[in-house]
Amino acid sequence: MAVKIRLARHGKKGYAFYHIVAADSRAPRDGKFIEKLGTYNPNTNPATIDLNFEKALDWLLKGAQPTDTCRAILSYKGVMYKKHLLGGVAKG
């Protein structure tokens, strides 16, 4: 099962609000997901990102692949950097 970290759209028409989720890559965009990792609201200025750092890092270490937008969000929050550092520690 290929797991992706991606955005699931919520909110009304023209006023999108997103949940950051870990989901099977074959599942529909707003459909079934494995675990909710946080939220992303692009309507505020600046955009509001509420992310569970530990859960997101755990999914990345398990091999989940983030989409481009989620990669940018995770990078902004420092999750990708932490994964990079842990990979270096594992190598020695």
Phi and psi restraints in degrees (range 20) as a CNS / XPLOR table:
assign (resid 1 and name C) (resid 2 and name N)
       (resid 2 and name CA) (resid 2 and name C) 1.0 -85.9 20.0 2
assign (resid 2 and name N) (resid 2 and name CA)
       (resid 2 and name C) (resid 3 and name N) 1.0 119.9 20.0 2
assign (resid 2 and name C) (resid 3 and name N)
       (resid 3 and name CA) (resid 3 and name C) 1.0 -101.5 20.0 2
assign (resid 3 and name N) (resid 3 and name CA)
       (resid 3 and name C) (resid 4 and name N) 1.0 136.0 20.0 2
assign (resid 3 and name C) (resid 4 and name N)
       (resid 4 and name CA) (resid 4 and name C) 1.0 -121.6 20.0 2
assign (resid 4 and name N) (resid 4 and name CA)
       (resid 4 and name C) (resid 5 and name N) 1.0 145.8 20.0 2
assign (resid 4 and name C) (resid 5 and name N)
       (resid 5 and name CA) (resid 5 and name C) 1.0 -98.5 20.0 2
assign (resid 5 and name N) (resid 5 and name CA)
       (resid 5 and name C) (resid 6 and name N) 1.0 117.8 20.0 2
assign (resid 5 and name C) (resid 6 and name N)
       (resid 6 and name CA) (resid 6 and name C) 1.0 -147.7 20.0 2
assign (resid 6 and name N) (resid 6 and name CA)
       (resid 6 and name C) (resid 7 and name N) 1.0 176.6 20.0 2
assign (resid 6 and name C) (resid 7 and name N)
       (resid 7 and name CA) (resid 7 and name C) 1.0 -96.3 20.0 2
assign (resid 7 and name N) (resid 7 and name CA)
       (resid 7 and name C) (resid 8 and name N) 1.0 136.6 20.0 2
assign (resid 7 and name C) (resid 8 and name N)
       (resid 8 and name CA) (resid 8 and name C) 1.0 -112.0 20.0 2
assign (resid 8 and name N) (resid 8 and name CA)
       (resid 8 and name C) (resid 9 and name N) 1.0 122.7 20.0 2
assign (resid 8 and name C) (resid 9 and name N)
       (resid 9 and name CA) (resid 9 and name C) 1.0 -78.5 20.0 2
assign (resid 9 and name N) (resid 9 and name CA)
       (resid 9 and name C) (resid 10 and name N) 1.0 135.4 20.0 2
assign (resid 9 and name C) (resid 10 and name N)
       (resid 10 and name CA) (resid 10 and name C) 1.0 -136.4 20.0 2
assign (resid 10 and name N) (resid 10 and name CA)
       (resid 10 and name C) (resid 11 and name N) 1.0 -178.3 20.0 2
assign (resid 10 and name C) (resid 11 and name N)
       (resid 11 and name CA) (resid 11 and name C) 1.0 92.5 20.0 2
assign (resid 11 and name N) (resid 11 and name CA)
       (resid 11 and name C) (resid 12 and name N) 1.0 175.0 20.0 2
assign (resid 11 and name C) (resid 12 and name N)
       (resid 12 and name CA) (resid 12 and name C) 1.0 -88.6 20.0 2
assign (resid 12 and name N) (resid 12 and name CA)
       (resid 12 and name C) (resid 13 and name N) 1.0 173.4 20.0 2
assign (resid 12 and name C) (resid 13 and name N)
       (resid 13 and name CA) (resid 13 and name C) 1.0 -60.7 20.0 2
assign (resid 13 and name N) (resid 13 and name CA)
       (resid 13 and name C) (resid 14 and name N) 1.0 129.1 20.0 2
assign (resid 13 and name C) (resid 14 and name N)
       (resid 14 and name CA) (resid 14 and name C) 1.0 79.5 20.0 2
assign (resid 14 and name N) (resid 14 and name CA)
       (resid 14 and name C) (resid 15 and name N) 1.0 1.8 20.0 2
assign (resid 14 and name C) (resid 15 and name N)
       (resid 15 and name CA) (resid 15 and name C) 1.0 -141.7 20.0 2
assign (resid 15 and name N) (resid 15 and name CA)
       (resid 15 and name C) (resid 16 and name N) 1.0 69.4 20.0 2
assign (resid 15 and name C) (resid 16 and name N)
       (resid 16 and name CA) (resid 16 and name C) 1.0 -70.2 20.0 2
assign (resid 16 and name N) (resid 16 and name CA)
       (resid 16 and name C) (resid 17 and name N) 1.0 146.7 20.0 2
assign (resid 16 and name C) (resid 17 and name N)
       (resid 17 and name CA) (resid 17 and name C) 1.0 -141.1 20.0 2
assign (resid 17 and name N) (resid 17 and name CA)
       (resid 17 and name C) (resid 18 and name N) 1.0 136.2 20.0 2
assign (resid 17 and name C) (resid 18 and name N)
       (resid 18 and name CA) (resid 18 and name C) 1.0 -120.4 20.0 2
assign (resid 18 and name N) (resid 18 and name CA)
       (resid 18 and name C) (resid 19 and name N) 1.0 145.7 20.0 2
assign (resid 18 and name C) (resid 19 and name N)
       (resid 19 and name CA) (resid 19 and name C) 1.0 -103.1 20.0 2
assign (resid 19 and name N) (resid 19 and name CA)
       (resid 19 and name C) (resid 20 and name N) 1.0 135.5 20.0 2
assign (resid 19 and name C) (resid 20 and name N)
       (resid 20 and name CA) (resid 20 and name C) 1.0 -91.5 20.0 2
assign (resid 20 and name N) (resid 20 and name CA)
       (resid 20 and name C) (resid 21 and name N) 1.0 118.1 20.0 2
assign (resid 20 and name C) (resid 21 and name N)
       (resid 21 and name CA) (resid 21 and name C) 1.0 -130.5 20.0 2
assign (resid 21 and name N) (resid 21 and name CA)
       (resid 21 and name C) (resid 22 and name N) 1.0 155.7 20.0 2
assign (resid 21 and name C) (resid 22 and name N)
       (resid 22 and name CA) (resid 22 and name C) 1.0 -99.2 20.0 2
assign (resid 22 and name N) (resid 22 and name CA)
       (resid 22 and name C) (resid 23 and name N) 1.0 120.8 20.0 2
assign (resid 22 and name C) (resid 23 and name N)
       (resid 23 and name CA) (resid 23 and name C) 1.0 -140.6 20.0 2
assign (resid 23 and name N) (resid 23 and name CA)
       (resid 23 and name C) (resid 24 and name N) 1.0 156.3 20.0 2
assign (resid 23 and name C) (resid 24 and name N)
       (resid 24 and name CA) (resid 24 and name C) 1.0 -63.8 20.0 2
assign (resid 24 and name N) (resid 24 and name CA)
       (resid 24 and name C) (resid 25 and name N) 1.0 136.8 20.0 2
assign (resid 24 and name C) (resid 25 and name N)
       (resid 25 and name CA) (resid 25 and name C) 1.0 -63.1 20.0 2
assign (resid 25 and name N) (resid 25 and name CA)
       (resid 25 and name C) (resid 26 and name N) 1.0 -21.6 20.0 2
assign (resid 25 and name C) (resid 26 and name N)
       (resid 26 and name CA) (resid 26 and name C) 1.0 -86.9 20.0 2
assign (resid 26 and name N) (resid 26 and name CA)
       (resid 26 and name C) (resid 27 and name N) 1.0 -11.1 20.0 2
assign (resid 26 and name C) (resid 27 and name N)
       (resid 27 and name CA) (resid 27 and name C) 1.0 -74.4 20.0 2
assign (resid 27 and name N) (resid 27 and name CA)
       (resid 27 and name C) (resid 28 and name N) 1.0 152.9 20.0 2
assign (resid 27 and name C) (resid 28 and name N)
       (resid 28 and name CA) (resid 28 and name C) 1.0 -63.7 20.0 2
assign (resid 28 and name N) (resid 28 and name CA)
       (resid 28 and name C) (resid 29 and name N) 1.0 158.5 20.0 2
assign (resid 28 and name C) (resid 29 and name N)
       (resid 29 and name CA) (resid 29 and name C) 1.0 -54.0 20.0 2
assign (resid 29 and name N) (resid 29 and name CA)
       (resid 29 and name C) (resid 30 and name N) 1.0 -48.8 20.0 2
assign (resid 29 and name C) (resid 30 and name N)
       (resid 30 and name CA) (resid 30 and name C) 1.0 -101.7 20.0 2
assign (resid 30 and name N) (resid 30 and name CA)
       (resid 30 and name C) (resid 31 and name N) 1.0 12.4 20.0 2
assign (resid 30 and name C) (resid 31 and name N)
       (resid 31 and name CA) (resid 31 and name C) 1.0 -90.4 20.0 2
assign (resid 31 and name N) (resid 31 and name CA)
       (resid 31 and name C) (resid 32 and name N) 1.0 -142.1 20.0 2
assign (resid 31 and name C) (resid 32 and name N)
       (resid 32 and name CA) (resid 32 and name C) 1.0 -63.7 20.0 2
assign (resid 32 and name N) (resid 32 and name CA)
       (resid 32 and name C) (resid 33 and name N) 1.0 136.1 20.0 2
assign (resid 32 and name C) (resid 33 and name N)
       (resid 33 and name CA) (resid 33 and name C) 1.0 -135.0 20.0 2
assign (resid 33 and name N) (resid 33 and name CA)
       (resid 33 and name C) (resid 34 and name N) 1.0 163.6 20.0 2
assign (resid 33 and name C) (resid 34 and name N)
       (resid 34 and name CA) (resid 34 and name C) 1.0 -85.5 20.0 2
assign (resid 34 and name N) (resid 34 and name CA)
       (resid 34 and name C) (resid 35 and name N) 1.0 -47.9 20.0 2
assign (resid 34 and name C) (resid 35 and name N)
       (resid 35 and name CA) (resid 35 and name C) 1.0 -153.4 20.0 2
assign (resid 35 and name N) (resid 35 and name CA)
       (resid 35 and name C) (resid 36 and name N) 1.0 141.2 20.0 2
assign (resid 35 and name C) (resid 36 and name N)
       (resid 36 and name CA) (resid 36 and name C) 1.0 -88.9 20.0 2
assign (resid 36 and name N) (resid 36 and name CA)
       (resid 36 and name C) (resid 37 and name N) 1.0 127.3 20.0 2
assign (resid 36 and name C) (resid 37 and name N)
       (resid 37 and name CA) (resid 37 and name C) 1.0 -103.1 20.0 2
assign (resid 37 and name N) (resid 37 and name CA)
       (resid 37 and name C) (resid 38 and name N) 1.0 -20.8 20.0 2
assign (resid 37 and name C) (resid 38 and name N)
       (resid 38 and name CA) (resid 38 and name C) 1.0 168.5 20.0 2
assign (resid 38 and name N) (resid 38 and name CA)
       (resid 38 and name C) (resid 39 and name N) 1.0 -166.8 20.0 2
assign (resid 38 and name C) (resid 39 and name N)
       (resid 39 and name CA) (resid 39 and name C) 1.0 -133.3 20.0 2
assign (resid 39 and name N) (resid 39 and name CA)
       (resid 39 and name C) (resid 40 and name N) 1.0 158.0 20.0 2
assign (resid 39 and name C) (resid 40 and name N)
       (resid 40 and name CA) (resid 40 and name C) 1.0 -140.6 20.0 2
assign (resid 40 and name N) (resid 40 and name CA)
       (resid 40 and name C) (resid 41 and name N) 1.0 120.9 20.0 2
assign (resid 40 and name C) (resid 41 and name N)
       (resid 41 and name CA) (resid 41 and name C) 1.0 -119.6 20.0 2
assign (resid 41 and name N) (resid 41 and name CA)
       (resid 41 and name C) (resid 42 and name N) 1.0 101.7 20.0 2
assign (resid 41 and name C) (resid 42 and name N)
       (resid 42 and name CA) (resid 42 and name C) 1.0 -79.1 20.0 2
assign (resid 42 and name N) (resid 42 and name CA)
       (resid 42 and name C) (resid 43 and name N) 1.0 -4.3 20.0 2
assign (resid 42 and name C) (resid 43 and name N)
       (resid 43 and name CA) (resid 43 and name C) 1.0 -78.5 20.0 2
assign (resid 43 and name N) (resid 43 and name CA)
       (resid 43 and name C) (resid 44 and name N) 1.0 -23.9 20.0 2
assign (resid 43 and name C) (resid 44 and name N)
       (resid 44 and name CA) (resid 44 and name C) 1.0 -81.6 20.0 2
assign (resid 44 and name N) (resid 44 and name CA)
       (resid 44 and name C) (resid 45 and name N) 1.0 164.0 20.0 2
assign (resid 44 and name C) (resid 45 and name N)
       (resid 45 and name CA) (resid 45 and name C) 1.0 -125.9 20.0 2
assign (resid 45 and name N) (resid 45 and name CA)
       (resid 45 and name C) (resid 46 and name N) 1.0 108.2 20.0 2
assign (resid 45 and name C) (resid 46 and name N)
       (resid 46 and name CA) (resid 46 and name C) 1.0 -74.6 20.0 2
assign (resid 46 and name N) (resid 46 and name CA)
       (resid 46 and name C) (resid 47 and name N) 1.0 167.9 20.0 2
assign (resid 46 and name C) (resid 47 and name N)
       (resid 47 and name CA) (resid 47 and name C) 1.0 -59.9 20.0 2
assign (resid 47 and name N) (resid 47 and name CA)
       (resid 47 and name C) (resid 48 and name N) 1.0 140.9 20.0 2
assign (resid 47 and name C) (resid 48 and name N)
       (resid 48 and name CA) (resid 48 and name C) 1.0 -93.6 20.0 2
assign (resid 48 and name N) (resid 48 and name CA)
       (resid 48 and name C) (resid 49 and name N) 1.0 126.8 20.0 2
assign (resid 48 and name C) (resid 49 and name N)
       (resid 49 and name CA) (resid 49 and name C) 1.0 -124.2 20.0 2
assign (resid 49 and name N) (resid 49 and name CA)
       (resid 49 and name C) (resid 50 and name N) 1.0 119.7 20.0 2
assign (resid 49 and name C) (resid 50 and name N)
       (resid 50 and name CA) (resid 50 and name C) 1.0 -117.0 20.0 2
assign (resid 50 and name N) (resid 50 and name CA)
       (resid 50 and name C) (resid 51 and name N) 1.0 110.9 20.0 2
assign (resid 50 and name C) (resid 51 and name N)
       (resid 51 and name CA) (resid 51 and name C) 1.0 -131.4 20.0 2
assign (resid 51 and name N) (resid 51 and name CA)
       (resid 51 and name C) (resid 52 and name N) 1.0 136.6 20.0 2
assign (resid 51 and name C) (resid 52 and name N)
       (resid 52 and name CA) (resid 52 and name C) 1.0 -84.3 20.0 2
assign (resid 52 and name N) (resid 52 and name CA)
       (resid 52 and name C) (resid 53 and name N) 1.0 101.3 20.0 2
assign (resid 52 and name C) (resid 53 and name N)
       (resid 53 and name CA) (resid 53 and name C) 1.0 -57.7 20.0 2
assign (resid 53 and name N) (resid 53 and name CA)
       (resid 53 and name C) (resid 54 and name N) 1.0 -47.2 20.0 2
assign (resid 53 and name C) (resid 54 and name N)
       (resid 54 and name CA) (resid 54 and name C) 1.0 -65.6 20.0 2
assign (resid 54 and name N) (resid 54 and name CA)
       (resid 54 and name C) (resid 55 and name N) 1.0 -42.7 20.0 2
assign (resid 54 and name C) (resid 55 and name N)
       (resid 55 and name CA) (resid 55 and name C) 1.0 -65.1 20.0 2
assign (resid 55 and name N) (resid 55 and name CA)
       (resid 55 and name C) (resid 56 and name N) 1.0 -42.2 20.0 2
assign (resid 55 and name C) (resid 56 and name N)
       (resid 56 and name CA) (resid 56 and name C) 1.0 -63.4 20.0 2
assign (resid 56 and name N) (resid 56 and name CA)
       (resid 56 and name C) (resid 57 and name N) 1.0 -44.4 20.0 2
assign (resid 56 and name C) (resid 57 and name N)
       (resid 57 and name CA) (resid 57 and name C) 1.0 -63.1 20.0 2
assign (resid 57 and name N) (resid 57 and name CA)
       (resid 57 and name C) (resid 58 and name N) 1.0 -41.6 20.0 2
assign (resid 57 and name C) (resid 58 and name N)
       (resid 58 and name CA) (resid 58 and name C) 1.0 -60.1 20.0 2
assign (resid 58 and name N) (resid 58 and name CA)
       (resid 58 and name C) (resid 59 and name N) 1.0 -44.0 20.0 2
assign (resid 58 and name C) (resid 59 and name N)
       (resid 59 and name CA) (resid 59 and name C) 1.0 -66.1 20.0 2
assign (resid 59 and name N) (resid 59 and name CA)
       (resid 59 and name C) (resid 60 and name N) 1.0 -38.5 20.0 2
assign (resid 59 and name C) (resid 60 and name N)
       (resid 60 and name CA) (resid 60 and name C) 1.0 -64.0 20.0 2
assign (resid 60 and name N) (resid 60 and name CA)
       (resid 60 and name C) (resid 61 and name N) 1.0 -40.8 20.0 2
assign (resid 60 and name C) (resid 61 and name N)
       (resid 61 and name CA) (resid 61 and name C) 1.0 -68.6 20.0 2
assign (resid 61 and name N) (resid 61 and name CA)
       (resid 61 and name C) (resid 62 and name N) 1.0 -25.4 20.0 2
assign (resid 61 and name C) (resid 62 and name N)
       (resid 62 and name CA) (resid 62 and name C) 1.0 -78.8 20.0 2
assign (resid 62 and name N) (resid 62 and name CA)
       (resid 62 and name C) (resid 63 and name N) 1.0 -11.1 20.0 2
assign (resid 62 and name C) (resid 63 and name N)
       (resid 63 and name CA) (resid 63 and name C) 1.0 110.6 20.0 2
assign (resid 63 and name N) (resid 63 and name CA)
       (resid 63 and name C) (resid 64 and name N) 1.0 9.4 20.0 2
assign (resid 63 and name C) (resid 64 and name N)
       (resid 64 and name CA) (resid 64 and name C) 1.0 -68.2 20.0 2
assign (resid 64 and name N) (resid 64 and name CA)
       (resid 64 and name C) (resid 65 and name N) 1.0 140.7 20.0 2
assign (resid 64 and name C) (resid 65 and name N)
       (resid 65 and name CA) (resid 65 and name C) 1.0 -103.1 20.0 2
assign (resid 65 and name N) (resid 65 and name CA)
       (resid 65 and name C) (resid 66 and name N) 1.0 119.2 20.0 2
assign (resid 65 and name C) (resid 66 and name N)
       (resid 66 and name CA) (resid 66 and name C) 1.0 -78.4 20.0 2
assign (resid 66 and name N) (resid 66 and name CA)
       (resid 66 and name C) (resid 67 and name N) 1.0 148.7 20.0 2
assign (resid 66 and name C) (resid 67 and name N)
       (resid 67 and name CA) (resid 67 and name C) 1.0 -73.2 20.0 2
assign (resid 67 and name N) (resid 67 and name CA)
       (resid 67 and name C) (resid 68 and name N) 1.0 172.5 20.0 2
assign (resid 67 and name C) (resid 68 and name N)
       (resid 68 and name CA) (resid 68 and name C) 1.0 -59.1 20.0 2
assign (resid 68 and name N) (resid 68 and name CA)
       (resid 68 and name C) (resid 69 and name N) 1.0 -46.2 20.0 2
assign (resid 68 and name C) (resid 69 and name N)
       (resid 69 and name CA) (resid 69 and name C) 1.0 -66.4 20.0 2
assign (resid 69 and name N) (resid 69 and name CA)
       (resid 69 and name C) (resid 70 and name N) 1.0 -43.0 20.0 2
assign (resid 69 and name C) (resid 70 and name N)
       (resid 70 and name CA) (resid 70 and name C) 1.0 -67.0 20.0 2
assign (resid 70 and name N) (resid 70 and name CA)
       (resid 70 and name C) (resid 71 and name N) 1.0 -34.3 20.0 2
assign (resid 70 and name C) (resid 71 and name N)
       (resid 71 and name CA) (resid 71 and name C) 1.0 -61.5 20.0 2
assign (resid 71 and name N) (resid 71 and name CA)
       (resid 71 and name C) (resid 72 and name N) 1.0 -41.2 20.0 2
assign (resid 71 and name C) (resid 72 and name N)
       (resid 72 and name CA) (resid 72 and name C) 1.0 -65.6 20.0 2
assign (resid 72 and name N) (resid 72 and name CA)
       (resid 72 and name C) (resid 73 and name N) 1.0 -41.1 20.0 2
assign (resid 72 and name C) (resid 73 and name N)
       (resid 73 and name CA) (resid 73 and name C) 1.0 -65.3 20.0 2
assign (resid 73 and name N) (resid 73 and name CA)
       (resid 73 and name C) (resid 74 and name N) 1.0 -46.6 20.0 2
assign (resid 73 and name C) (resid 74 and name N)
       (resid 74 and name CA) (resid 74 and name C) 1.0 -64.7 20.0 2
assign (resid 74 and name N) (resid 74 and name CA)
       (resid 74 and name C) (resid 75 and name N) 1.0 -36.8 20.0 2
assign (resid 74 and name C) (resid 75 and name N)
       (resid 75 and name CA) (resid 75 and name C) 1.0 -66.2 20.0 2
assign (resid 75 and name N) (resid 75 and name CA)
       (resid 75 and name C) (resid 76 and name N) 1.0 -41.4 20.0 2
assign (resid 75 and name C) (resid 76 and name N)
       (resid 76 and name CA) (resid 76 and name C) 1.0 -62.4 20.0 2
assign (resid 76 and name N) (resid 76 and name CA)
       (resid 76 and name C) (resid 77 and name N) 1.0 -37.0 20.0 2
assign (resid 76 and name C) (resid 77 and name N)
       (resid 77 and name CA) (resid 77 and name C) 1.0 -83.5 20.0 2
assign (resid 77 and name N) (resid 77 and name CA)
       (resid 77 and name C) (resid 78 and name N) 1.0 -9.4 20.0 2
assign (resid 77 and name C) (resid 78 and name N)
       (resid 78 and name CA) (resid 78 and name C) 1.0 93.2 20.0 2
assign (resid 78 and name N) (resid 78 and name CA)
       (resid 78 and name C) (resid 79 and name N) 1.0 6.8 20.0 2
assign (resid 78 and name C) (resid 79 and name N)
       (resid 79 and name CA) (resid 79 and name C) 1.0 -70.5 20.0 2
assign (resid 79 and name N) (resid 79 and name CA)
       (resid 79 and name C) (resid 80 and name N) 1.0 -41.6 20.0 2
assign (resid 79 and name C) (resid 80 and name N)
       (resid 80 and name CA) (resid 80 and name C) 1.0 -65.8 20.0 2
assign (resid 80 and name N) (resid 80 and name CA)
       (resid 80 and name C) (resid 81 and name N) 1.0 -36.8 20.0 2
assign (resid 80 and name C) (resid 81 and name N)
       (resid 81 and name CA) (resid 81 and name C) 1.0 -66.4 20.0 2
assign (resid 81 and name N) (resid 81 and name CA)
       (resid 81 and name C) (resid 82 and name N) 1.0 -41.3 20.0 2
assign (resid 81 and name C) (resid 82 and name N)
       (resid 82 and name CA) (resid 82 and name C) 1.0 -62.8 20.0 2
assign (resid 82 and name N) (resid 82 and name CA)
       (resid 82 and name C) (resid 83 and name N) 1.0 -40.8 20.0 2
assign (resid 82 and name C) (resid 83 and name N)
       (resid 83 and name CA) (resid 83 and name C) 1.0 -62.8 20.0 2
assign (resid 83 and name N) (resid 83 and name CA)
       (resid 83 and name C) (resid 84 and name N) 1.0 -41.4 20.0 2
assign (resid 83 and name C) (resid 84 and name N)
       (resid 84 and name CA) (resid 84 and name C) 1.0 -60.9 20.0 2
assign (resid 84 and name N) (resid 84 and name CA)
       (resid 84 and name C) (resid 85 and name N) 1.0 -45.0 20.0 2
assign (resid 84 and name C) (resid 85 and name N)
       (resid 85 and name CA) (resid 85 and name C) 1.0 -65.9 20.0 2
assign (resid 85 and name N) (resid 85 and name CA)
       (resid 85 and name C) (resid 86 and name N) 1.0 -41.2 20.0 2
assign (resid 85 and name C) (resid 86 and name N)
       (resid 86 and name CA) (resid 86 and name C) 1.0 -65.4 20.0 2
assign (resid 86 and name N) (resid 86 and name CA)
       (resid 86 and name C) (resid 87 and name N) 1.0 -32.8 20.0 2
assign (resid 86 and name C) (resid 87 and name N)
       (resid 87 and name CA) (resid 87 and name C) 1.0 -65.4 20.0 2
assign (resid 87 and name N) (resid 87 and name CA)
       (resid 87 and name C) (resid 88 and name N) 1.0 -38.6 20.0 2
assign (resid 87 and name C) (resid 88 and name N)
       (resid 88 and name CA) (resid 88 and name C) 1.0 -67.0 20.0 2
assign (resid 88 and name N) (resid 88 and name CA)
       (resid 88 and name C) (resid 89 and name N) 1.0 -38.2 20.0 2
assign (resid 88 and name C) (resid 89 and name N)
       (resid 89 and name CA) (resid 89 and name C) 1.0 -66.3 20.0 2
assign (resid 89 and name N) (resid 89 and name CA)
       (resid 89 and name C) (resid 90 and name N) 1.0 -39.3 20.0 2
assign (resid 89 and name C) (resid 90 and name N)
       (resid 90 and name CA) (resid 90 and name C) 1.0 -64.7 20.0 2
assign (resid 90 and name N) (resid 90 and name CA)
       (resid 90 and name C) (resid 91 and name N) 1.0 -34.2 20.0 2
assign (resid 90 and name C) (resid 91 and name N)
       (resid 91 and name CA) (resid 91 and name C) 1.0 -72.6 20.0 2
assign (resid 91 and name N) (resid 91 and name CA)
       (resid 91 and name C) (resid 92 and name N) 1.0 -26.7 20.0 2
